[in-house]
Amino acid sequence: MADKKATLKIDGIDEALELPIYEGTMGPDVIDVRSLTPKGVFTFDPGFVSTASCESKITYIDGGKGVLLHRGYPIEQLAAKSDFLEVSFLLLHGELPTPEEKEKFVSTIGKHTMVNEQLAEFFNGFRRDAHPMALMCGVVGALSAFYHDSLDITNADHREICAHRLIAKMPTLAAMVYKYSIGQPFMYPRNDLSYSENFLHMMFNTPCEEKTVSPVLANAMDKVFLLHADHEQNASTSTVRMAGSSGANPFACIASGIAALWGPAHGGANEAVLKMLTEIGDESRIEEFMAKAKDKSDPFRLMGFGHRVYKSYDPRAVVMKQCCDEVLEELGLQDDPMLKMAMKLEKIALEDEYFKARGLYPNVDFYSGIILKAIGIPTELFTVIFATGRTPGWIAHWNEMIGGEYRIARPRQLYTGHTKRDYPG
Ligand code: SDX
């Protein structure tokens, strides 16, 4: 921590306040405002646009330069050379695994892929046509009912087993959510398959027909999971940290992250992109929707565009687009009308003054939906895929917080309601 200081002069307080400034290894300095509370004043930052909620060593984003590093490694290099489970290990432990460590990690994850048979009973309480994210919130939260008593979050080994269980079980639960919605039997995981092959097996195979999973689709699925693995203090990760700060069960904390991810402004955007492209329907209507996106009186936003942090290209969108081209070409879908529409929309938006002036570029969700659709994932399941990919990031941040010094998160407010008044009579 550096010894730089900020001096704050507040009307009504005689002495100027000296606030410590801390420097990170990269990124903006932060001003420690904790000494303001005893002076009777709070900072005010709705949406936490200018607030660093914690210190972290996991992921770094430079929104102006389109940089995303996981434990220092650029996302472009990880996407090209690594895989989802290796990146999960990196996020959790801070270093890439040795070959032996990776083999052990993959094997350990494989041993936790099944869920308790009683968990299958939870599904029967849901309507078959319920939104998949509603089921994911329920069944992932329900995992806490199976592990709460044997779980000491102050024990690093217990926290590591939680991480393994969550990373391993999310694909199983995601596939169960899908199978339940189409009335097909649940498929058991197969430990002879890779993580993403196993997921596609559980999604699309049935007890009466087990087809070999396409390596092209398995590779694309793995890359989609990898590109979603972590993203610093986004809304859902901050929700997981806030839930965890009370000492809540980690499975319940991840369920809270799933709930936060569901919104169309966050993880629900990939589903919303496909629905938007379907609603636009034809390139001739793109200008109409661009006008809606710029109309302040219209709540419509161009889904898959813009980002709280990236004011230039989201580096994940660049990789996702390359992956999209590869998958569609491999599948002979390079003339996919949805992709053509997306590329036309992207071109128009990137040349539009309103969008350029506001730094609105395609984000991770703009192309992911097209890949997922090509793989055969139904649109309503897109955010469930996002949640599955984000799980190692969520649990790495939870573990980083619980494994260090932390306090219960308890923001304050600017109160503008009634002053004290008496009950009439
Ligand atoms: C994710 O935080 C993360 O890291 C999230 C994420 C992750 O990996 O966890 O990256 C995943 O959530 C990606 C974002 C997915 N959401 C969408 O694609 C939905 C569409 N995007 C917008 O809703 C919006 O861009 C947000 C929610 C993503 C960001 O909202 P902000 O920070 O409030 O937007 P902003 O302050 O940057 O907006 C600046 C201006 C505003 O207009 P003005 O008031 O300046 O005139 O740009 C406008 C906004 O109205 N604007 C848009 C727009 N996004 C912002 N106008 C039209 N279409 C859009 N998509």
Residues whose N, C-alpha, C, O or C-beta is under 5 A from the ligand:
A	BS01	SDX	H231 N234 A235 P264 A265 H266 G267 A269 A293 R301 L302 M303 G304 F305 G306 H307 R308 R358 N363 D365
